[in-house]
Amino acid sequence: MIPEKQMGKLISELYFNMIQEDFSENAVSKKMKQEILELLKEAEENMERQVYEKYRDVAFRVASAAEESGFERGFQYAFHLFTECIQDL
């Protein structure tokens, strides 16, 4: 069986490759991008442009990291479930 640390690295590489192929403009999905911009709409109207852009960029980085982490965890859970199902055969 692959050690957990090595599996995490392989899953991260898979995620990175998928993002490169699927999202040429940004690592955050289009739906997530729309949700972030909607949440920040009021802030955009009330903040100076440079301050707003700083917060917006941070929000996108956080969302991107969360999306990657969710992908990795979901992949690991699916792999463990798959191995349990195969053992039952």
N, CA, C and O atoms as a GROMACS GRO file, in nm:
protein
  356
    1MET      N    1   0.084  -0.118   0.000
    1MET     CA    2   0.000   0.000   0.000
    1MET      C    3   0.089   0.125   0.000
    1MET      O    4   0.197   0.124   0.059
    2ILE      N    5   0.044   0.230  -0.064
    2ILE     CA    6   0.120   0.354  -0.076
    2ILE      C    7   0.114   0.430   0.056
    2ILE      O    8   0.006   0.444   0.113
    3PRO      N    9   0.229   0.480   0.107
    3PRO     CA   10   0.228   0.559   0.230
    3PRO      C   11   0.141   0.685   0.212
    3PRO      O   12   0.133   0.741   0.103
    4GLU      N   13   0.077   0.727   0.321
    4GLU     CA   14  -0.017   0.839   0.318
    4GLU      C   15   0.045   0.967   0.261
    4GLU      O   16  -0.018   1.038   0.183
    5LYS      N   17   0.169   0.997   0.300
    5LYS     CA   18   0.236   1.119   0.254
    5LYS      C   19   0.260   1.114   0.103
    5LYS      O   20   0.239   1.213   0.033
    6GLN      N   21   0.302   0.998   0.053
    6GLN     CA   22   0.327   0.984  -0.090
    6GLN      C   23   0.195   0.990  -0.168
    6GLN      O   24   0.190   1.048  -0.276
    7MET      N   25   0.088   0.932  -0.111
    7MET     CA   26  -0.042   0.938  -0.177
    7MET      C   27  -0.088   1.083  -0.188
    7MET      O   28  -0.140   1.124  -0.291
    8GLY      N   29  -0.069   1.160  -0.080
    8GLY     CA   30  -0.108   1.301  -0.083
    8GLY      C   31  -0.035   1.378  -0.191
    8GLY      O   32  -0.094   1.464  -0.257
    9LYS      N   33   0.092   1.349  -0.208
    9LYS     CA   34   0.170   1.416  -0.313
    9LYS      C   35   0.119   1.380  -0.451
    9LYS      O   36   0.107   1.466  -0.538
   10LEU      N   37   0.088   1.252  -0.472
   10LEU     CA   38   0.037   1.207  -0.602
   10LEU      C   39  -0.100   1.270  -0.632
   10LEU      O   40  -0.127   1.310  -0.746
   11ILE      N   41  -0.184   1.278  -0.531
   11ILE     CA   42  -0.316   1.339  -0.550
   11ILE      C   43  -0.302   1.488  -0.580
   11ILE      O   44  -0.374   1.541  -0.665
   12SER      N   45  -0.211   1.556  -0.512
   12SER     CA   46  -0.187   1.698  -0.540
   12SER      C   47  -0.141   1.720  -0.684
   12SER      O   48  -0.184   1.814  -0.750
   13GLU      N   49  -0.053   1.634  -0.731
   13GLU     CA   50  -0.006   1.643  -0.870
   13GLU      C   51  -0.121   1.620  -0.967
   13GLU      O   52  -0.131   1.688  -1.068
   14LEU      N   53  -0.207   1.523  -0.937
   14LEU     CA   54  -0.323   1.496  -1.021
   14LEU      C   55  -0.415   1.617  -1.025
   14LEU      O   56  -0.460   1.657  -1.132
   15TYR      N   57  -0.442   1.676  -0.909
   15TYR     CA   58  -0.527   1.795  -0.902
   15TYR      C   59  -0.467   1.910  -0.983
   15TYR      O   60  -0.537   1.975  -1.060
   16PHE      N   61  -0.338   1.933  -0.965
   16PHE     CA   62  -0.271   2.041  -1.037
   16PHE      C   63  -0.283   2.021  -1.188
   16PHE      O   64  -0.311   2.116  -1.262
   17ASN      N   65  -0.262   1.898  -1.235
   17ASN     CA   66  -0.272   1.868  -1.378
   17ASN      C   67  -0.413   1.889  -1.429
   17ASN      O   68  -0.433   1.941  -1.539
   18MET      N   69  -0.512   1.850  -1.349
   18MET     CA   70  -0.651   1.870  -1.390
   18MET      C   71  -0.685   2.018  -1.399
   18MET      O   72  -0.753   2.061  -1.492
   19ILE      N   73  -0.638   2.096  -1.303
   19ILE     CA   74  -0.664   2.239  -1.304
   19ILE      C   75  -0.601   2.304  -1.426
   19ILE      O   76  -0.662   2.391  -1.489
   20GLN      N   77  -0.479   2.263  -1.459
   20GLN     CA   78  -0.411   2.320  -1.575
   20GLN      C   79  -0.489   2.295  -1.703
   20GLN      O   80  -0.494   2.381  -1.791
   21GLU      N   81  -0.550   2.179  -1.714
   21GLU     CA   82  -0.626   2.144  -1.834
   21GLU      C   83  -0.763   2.210  -1.837
   21GLU      O   84  -0.808   2.257  -1.942
   22ASP      N   85  -0.831   2.214  -1.720
   22ASP     CA   86  -0.970   2.256  -1.716
   22ASP      C   87  -0.992   2.405  -1.697
   22ASP      O   88  -1.092   2.459  -1.745
   23PHE      N   89  -0.904   2.472  -1.628
   23PHE     CA   90  -0.926   2.612  -1.594
   23PHE      C   91  -0.805   2.695  -1.635
   23PHE      O   92  -0.712   2.713  -1.557
   24SER      N   93  -0.808   2.744  -1.757
   24SER     CA   94  -0.694   2.820  -1.806
   24SER      C   95  -0.683   2.957  -1.739
   24SER      O   96  -0.571   3.007  -1.723
   25GLU      N   97  -0.794   3.019  -1.700
   25GLU     CA   98  -0.787   3.154  -1.644
   25GLU      C   99  -0.763   3.156  -1.494
   25GLU      O  100  -0.701   3.250  -1.443
   26ASN      N  101  -0.812   3.055  -1.421
   26ASN     CA  102  -0.803   3.060  -1.276
   26ASN      C  103  -0.824   2.920  -1.220
   26ASN      O  104  -0.895   2.839  -1.278
   27ALA      N  105  -0.762   2.894  -1.105
   27ALA     CA  106  -0.776   2.763  -1.042
   27ALA      C  107  -0.911   2.747  -0.973
   27ALA      O  108  -0.951   2.634  -0.942
   28VAL      N  109  -0.982   2.855  -0.949
   28VAL     CA  110  -1.111   2.849  -0.884
   28VAL      C  111  -1.220   2.829  -0.989
   28VAL      O  112  -1.219   2.896  -1.093
   29SER      N  113  -1.313   2.738  -0.964
   29SER     CA  114  -1.419   2.710  -1.059
   29SER      C  115  -1.504   2.835  -1.084
   29SER      O  116  -1.507   2.927  -1.003
   30LYS      N  117  -1.572   2.836  -1.198
   30LYS     CA  118  -1.653   2.953  -1.234
   30LYS      C  119  -1.764   2.978  -1.133
   30LYS      O  120  -1.793   3.093  -1.099
   31LYS      N  121  -1.828   2.870  -1.085
   31LYS     CA  122  -1.935   2.887  -0.987
   31LYS      C  123  -1.880   2.948  -0.859
   31LYS      O  124  -1.940   3.039  -0.803
   32MET      N  125  -1.766   2.899  -0.813
   32MET     CA  126  -1.704   2.953  -0.693
   32MET      C  127  -1.668   3.100  -0.713
   32MET      O  128  -1.686   3.182  -0.623
   33LYS      N  129  -1.617   3.132  -0.830
   33LYS     CA  130  -1.580   3.270  -0.860
   33LYS      C  131  -1.702   3.362  -0.850
   33LYS      O  132  -1.694   3.470  -0.792
   34GLN      N  133  -1.814   3.318  -0.906
   34GLN     CA  134  -1.936   3.399  -0.899
   34GLN      C  135  -1.983   3.417  -0.756
   34GLN      O  136  -2.026   3.526  -0.717
   35GLU      N  137  -1.975   3.310  -0.676
   35GLU     CA  138  -2.018   3.318  -0.536
   35GLU      C  139  -1.930   3.414  -0.456
   35GLU      O  140  -1.981   3.492  -0.376
   36ILE      N  141  -1.800   3.408  -0.478
   36ILE     CA  142  -1.708   3.499  -0.408
   36ILE      C  143  -1.737   3.644  -0.444
   36ILE      O  144  -1.745   3.729  -0.356
   37LEU      N  145  -1.752   3.671  -0.572
   37LEU     CA  146  -1.779   3.808  -0.616
   37LEU      C  147  -1.913   3.858  -0.561
   37LEU      O  148  -1.926   3.976  -0.528
   38GLU      N  149  -2.011   3.769  -0.553
   38GLU     CA  150  -2.141   3.807  -0.496
   38GLU      C  151  -2.128   3.840  -0.348
   38GLU      O  152  -2.186   3.938  -0.300
   39LEU      N  153  -2.051   3.758  -0.275
   39LEU     CA  154  -2.030   3.783  -0.132
   39LEU      C  155  -1.955   3.914  -0.108
   39LEU      O  156  -1.977   3.980  -0.006
   40LEU      N  157  -1.868   3.951  -0.199
   40LEU     CA  158  -1.786   4.071  -0.183
   40LEU      C  159  -1.848   4.196  -0.247
   40LEU      O  160  -1.787   4.302  -0.245
   41LYS      N  161  -1.967   4.182  -0.304
   41LYS     CA  162  -2.029   4.293  -0.375
   41LYS      C  163  -2.043   4.418  -0.287
   41LYS      O  164  -2.009   4.528  -0.331
   42GLU      N  165  -2.092   4.402  -0.166
   42GLU     CA  166  -2.108   4.516  -0.077
   42GLU      C  167  -1.973   4.577  -0.040
   42GLU      O  168  -1.958   4.699  -0.033
   43ALA      N  169  -1.874   4.491  -0.016
   43ALA     CA  170  -1.741   4.541   0.017
   43ALA      C  171  -1.682   4.620  -0.099
   43ALA      O  172  -1.615   4.721  -0.079
   44GLU      N  173  -1.708   4.575  -0.220
   44GLU     CA  174  -1.656   4.645  -0.338
   44GLU      C  175  -1.711   4.787  -0.345
   44GLU      O  176  -1.641   4.880  -0.383
   45GLU      N  177  -1.838   4.802  -0.307
   45GLU     CA  178  -1.901   4.934  -0.313
   45GLU      C  179  -1.852   5.028  -0.202
   45GLU      O  180  -1.856   5.150  -0.217
   46ASN      N  181  -1.807   4.969  -0.090
   46ASN     CA  182  -1.772   5.050   0.027
   46ASN      C  183  -1.623   5.065   0.053
   46ASN      O  184  -1.584   5.139   0.144
   47MET      N  185  -1.538   4.998  -0.024
   47MET     CA  186  -1.394   5.004   0.000
   47MET      C  187  -1.324   5.076  -0.114
   47MET      O  188  -1.375   5.086  -0.225
   48GLU      N  189  -1.204   5.124  -0.082
   48GLU     CA  190  -1.119   5.177  -0.187
   48GLU      C  191  -1.082   5.062  -0.280
   48GLU      O  192  -1.073   4.947  -0.237
   49ARG      N  193  -1.060   5.092  -0.404
   49ARG     CA  194  -1.036   4.989  -0.506
   49ARG      C  195  -0.919   4.897  -0.470
   49ARG      O  196  -0.932   4.775  -0.479
   50GLN      N  197  -0.806   4.953  -0.429
   50GLN     CA  198  -0.689   4.872  -0.398
   50GLN      C  199  -0.712   4.781  -0.277
   50GLN      O  200  -0.668   4.666  -0.276
   51VAL      N  201  -0.782   4.832  -0.176
   51VAL     CA  202  -0.812   4.751  -0.058
   51VAL      C  203  -0.906   4.638  -0.095
   51VAL      O  204  -0.885   4.523  -0.055
   52TYR      N  205  -1.009   4.670  -0.173
   52TYR     CA  206  -1.103   4.567  -0.218
   52TYR      C  207  -1.031   4.458  -0.297
   52TYR      O  208  -1.053   4.339  -0.273
   53GLU      N  209  -0.945   4.498  -0.391
   53GLU     CA  210  -0.874   4.401  -0.473
   53GLU      C  211  -0.786   4.310  -0.388
   53GLU      O  212  -0.771   4.192  -0.419
   54LYS      N  213  -0.727   4.365  -0.284
   54LYS     CA  214  -0.644   4.284  -0.193
   54LYS      C  215  -0.730   4.178  -0.125
   54LYS      O  216  -0.692   4.061  -0.122
   55TYR      N  217  -0.845   4.217  -0.070
   55TYR     CA  218  -0.934   4.121  -0.004
   55TYR      C  219  -0.991   4.020  -0.104
   55TYR      O  220  -1.004   3.902  -0.072
   56ARG      N  221  -1.025   4.066  -0.222
   56ARG     CA  222  -1.077   3.977  -0.325
   56ARG      C  223  -0.974   3.870  -0.362
   56ARG      O  224  -1.007   3.752  -0.374
   57ASP      N  225  -0.849   3.913  -0.379
   57ASP     CA  226  -0.743   3.818  -0.414
   57ASP      C  227  -0.720   3.716  -0.303
   57ASP      O  228  -0.697   3.598  -0.330
   58VAL      N  229  -0.727   3.761  -0.178
   58VAL     CA  230  -0.712   3.669  -0.065
   58VAL      C  231  -0.828   3.568  -0.065
   58VAL      O  232  -0.807   3.449  -0.042
   59ALA      N  233  -0.948   3.616  -0.090
   59ALA     CA  234  -1.065   3.527  -0.093
   59ALA      C  235  -1.048   3.421  -0.202
   59ALA      O  236  -1.082   3.305  -0.179
   60PHE      N  237  -0.998   3.458  -0.317
   60PHE     CA  238  -0.976   3.361  -0.424
   60PHE      C  239  -0.868   3.260  -0.388
   60PHE      O  240  -0.881   3.141  -0.420
   61ARG      N  241  -0.762   3.305  -0.322
   61ARG     CA  242  -0.657   3.210  -0.281
   61ARG      C  243  -0.709   3.111  -0.177
   61ARG      O  244  -0.678   2.992  -0.183
   62VAL      N  245  -0.789   3.161  -0.083
   62VAL     CA  246  -0.848   3.073   0.018
   62VAL      C  247  -0.941   2.972  -0.048
   62VAL      O  248  -0.937   2.853  -0.016
   63ALA      N  249  -1.025   3.018  -0.138
   63ALA     CA  250  -1.119   2.929  -0.206
   63ALA      C  251  -1.044   2.824  -0.288
   63ALA      O  252  -1.083   2.708  -0.291
   64SER      N  253  -0.938   2.865  -0.354
   64SER     CA  254  -0.859   2.772  -0.434
   64SER      C  255  -0.794   2.666  -0.346
   64SER      O  256  -0.794   2.547  -0.380
   65ALA      N  257  -0.739   2.708  -0.232
   65ALA     CA  258  -0.678   2.612  -0.140
   65ALA      C  259  -0.783   2.517  -0.083
   65ALA      O  260  -0.757   2.397  -0.070
   66ALA      N  261  -0.901   2.568  -0.051
   66ALA     CA  262  -1.008   2.483   0.002
   66ALA      C  263  -1.056   2.384  -0.104
   66ALA      O  264  -1.083   2.268  -0.073
   67GLU      N  265  -1.065   2.430  -0.227
   67GLU     CA  266  -1.107   2.341  -0.336
   67GLU      C  267  -1.005   2.227  -0.355
   67GLU      O  268  -1.043   2.111  -0.372
   68GLU      N  269  -0.879   2.260  -0.352
   68GLU     CA  270  -0.774   2.159  -0.365
   68GLU      C  271  -0.777   2.061  -0.248
   68GLU      O  272  -0.767   1.940  -0.267
   69SER      N  273  -0.792   2.114  -0.129
   69SER     CA  274  -0.797   2.028  -0.011
   69SER      C  275  -0.917   1.934  -0.016
   69SER      O  276  -0.906   1.816   0.017
   70GLY      N  277  -1.031   1.986  -0.057
   70GLY     CA  278  -1.151   1.904  -0.071
   70GLY      C  279  -1.133   1.794  -0.173
   70GLY      O  280  -1.178   1.681  -0.153
   71PHE      N  281  -1.067   1.826  -0.284
   71PHE     CA  282  -1.040   1.726  -0.386
   71PHE      C  283  -0.952   1.615  -0.330
   71PHE      O  284  -0.980   1.497  -0.349
   72GLU      N  285  -0.846   1.654  -0.260
   72GLU     CA  286  -0.752   1.556  -0.204
   72GLU      C  287  -0.822   1.466  -0.102
   72GLU      O  288  -0.806   1.344  -0.107
   73ARG      N  289  -0.898   1.525  -0.011
   73ARG     CA  290  -0.966   1.445   0.090
   73ARG      C  291  -1.070   1.354   0.028
   73ARG      O  292  -1.080   1.237   0.065
   74GLY      N  293  -1.146   1.405  -0.067
   74GLY     CA  294  -1.246   1.323  -0.134
   74GLY      C  295  -1.182   1.207  -0.209
   74GLY      O  296  -1.235   1.096  -0.209
   75PHE      N  297  -1.071   1.232  -0.273
   75PHE     CA  298  -1.000   1.128  -0.346
   75PHE      C  299  -0.950   1.020  -0.250
   75PHE      O  300  -0.961   0.901  -0.278
   76GLN      N  301  -0.895   1.063  -0.136
   76GLN     CA  302  -0.846   0.967  -0.037
   76GLN      C  303  -0.961   0.883   0.020
   76GLN      O  304  -0.947   0.761   0.036
   77TYR      N  305  -1.073   0.947   0.050
   77TYR     CA  306  -1.188   0.872   0.101
   77TYR      C  307  -1.236   0.771  -0.003
   77TYR      O  308  -1.267   0.657   0.030
   78ALA      N  309  -1.244   0.813  -0.128
   78ALA     CA  310  -1.288   0.724  -0.234
   78ALA      C  311  -1.192   0.606  -0.250
   78ALA      O  312  -1.235   0.493  -0.270
   79PHE      N  313  -1.063   0.633  -0.240
   79PHE     CA  314  -0.963   0.526  -0.252
   79PHE      C  315  -0.978   0.426  -0.138
   79PHE      O  316  -0.974   0.305  -0.160
   80HIS      N  317  -0.994   0.477  -0.016
   80HIS     CA  318  -1.010   0.387   0.098
   80HIS      C  319  -1.140   0.306   0.088
   80HIS      O  320  -1.141   0.187   0.120
   81LEU      N  321  -1.246   0.368   0.043
   81LEU     CA  322  -1.372   0.298   0.024
   81LEU      C  323  -1.357   0.189  -0.082
   81LEU      O  324  -1.406   0.078  -0.066
   82PHE      N  325  -1.288   0.222  -0.190
   82PHE     CA  326  -1.263   0.126  -0.297
   82PHE      C  327  -1.185   0.006  -0.246
   82PHE      O  328  -1.220  -0.108  -0.276
   83THR      N  329  -1.080   0.031  -0.168
   83THR     CA  330  -1.000  -0.081  -0.116
   83THR      C  331  -1.082  -0.168  -0.021
   83THR      O  332  -1.066  -0.290  -0.021
   84GLU      N  333  -1.168  -0.106   0.060
   84GLU     CA  334  -1.256  -0.185   0.148
   84GLU      C  335  -1.353  -0.269   0.068
   84GLU      O  336  -1.378  -0.384   0.104
   85CYS      N  337  -1.407  -0.215  -0.039
   85CYS     CA  338  -1.502  -0.290  -0.122
   85CYS      C  339  -1.432  -0.408  -0.190
   85CYS      O  340  -1.491  -0.516  -0.203
   86ILE      N  341  -1.311  -0.389  -0.233
   86ILE     CA  342  -1.238  -0.497  -0.300
   86ILE      C  343  -1.204  -0.608  -0.201
   86ILE      O  344  -1.207  -0.726  -0.237
   87GLN      N  345  -1.172  -0.571  -0.078
   87GLN     CA  346  -1.141  -0.673   0.022
   87GLN      C  347  -1.262  -0.760   0.053
   87GLN      O  348  -1.246  -0.877   0.089
   88ASP      N  349  -1.382  -0.705   0.040
   88ASP     CA  350  -1.503  -0.781   0.068
   88ASP      C  351  -1.538  -0.880  -0.043
   88ASP      O  352  -1.622  -0.968  -0.023
   89LEU      N  353  -1.476  -0.866  -0.159
   89LEU     CA  354  -1.509  -0.955  -0.271
   89LEU      C  355  -1.454  -1.092  -0.254
   89LEU      O  356  -1.473  -1.178  -0.340
   0.00000   0.00000   0.00000
